[in-house]
Amino acid sequence: MTGELSPIDKAKFVAAKRSVDYVEDGMRVGLGTGSTAAWMVRCLGELVRDQGLKIKGVPTSTRTAELARDVGIEVISLDEAKWLDLTIDGADEFDANLNLIKGGGGALLQEKIVATASDQMIVIADVGKEVETLGAFPLPVEVIPFGWETTKSLIEEMLISMDVLGRDASLRMNGDRPFVTDEGNYILDLHLGRIGAANQLAMVLNQMPGVVENGLFIDICDVVILGFGDGRVETRDINEGTVEEGKLDFLESDNLFTDLQD
């Protein structure tokens, strides 16, 4: 089946396949949200089914929880787990320091809570997610619905003093209604073009009334696993300062992934 995948989906698949090598029996694992993370959840489910891997998964969204249960992973809450051995998740952008923009799937709040409650965070991504400077991907900011238009105006005014190229913010929609997160909040997407001081911007955003959390993940990610369309995989460990390269062969019998969609 994987032979029928597009190059971008092959890249996501091999990154996800490589990431589950980090998972060991008995671990408590944070399960990310998004198309690349969905491949990872399916890969873990295959290990649970075929090799008897015993893990407990803490999902970062309701849709990840549903998928994890469907493939046989035991799902528990973060309160039950208290602390995690590992979180594996995708990213919308990452830079050379493994700082990230996340939240394209609308689950940034739970994703950040779970990632920071883990001994290690691994990001899986296709090579197109690597950038020299964060900001080309719109930065998601989760805000409470009450007074969201005022919050939006305050954010746009604050951006005047930030090192960014653009200052427009838009409310994320789901059809003709605002997109609503699992926590019942809205998301503002900030179209910044380039973020010159991501750490500063993250701190200023989170000090604003009405803002719940932002999609800048600074100094949280430990490892990035990059997938390529030809099956190559590159693993970068920011703590060890290492870069490892390898290649995974595609199997035509990977029926586990046939119903995954972006």
ABEGO torsion letter per residue (X at the ends): XAAABBAAAAAAAAAAAAAAAABBBGBBBBBBBEAAAAAAAAAAAAAAAAAGBBBBBBBABAAAAAAAAAAGBBBBBAAAAGBBABBBBBBABBBAAGBBBBGAAGAAAAAAAAAAABABBBBBBBAAABBABBGABBBBBBBBABGAAAAAAAAAAAAAABBBABABBBBBBBEABBBBBAAGBBBBBBBAGBBABAAAAAAAAAABBGBABBABBBGABABBBBBBAAGBBBBBBAAAGBBBBBBBBBBAABAAAAABBX
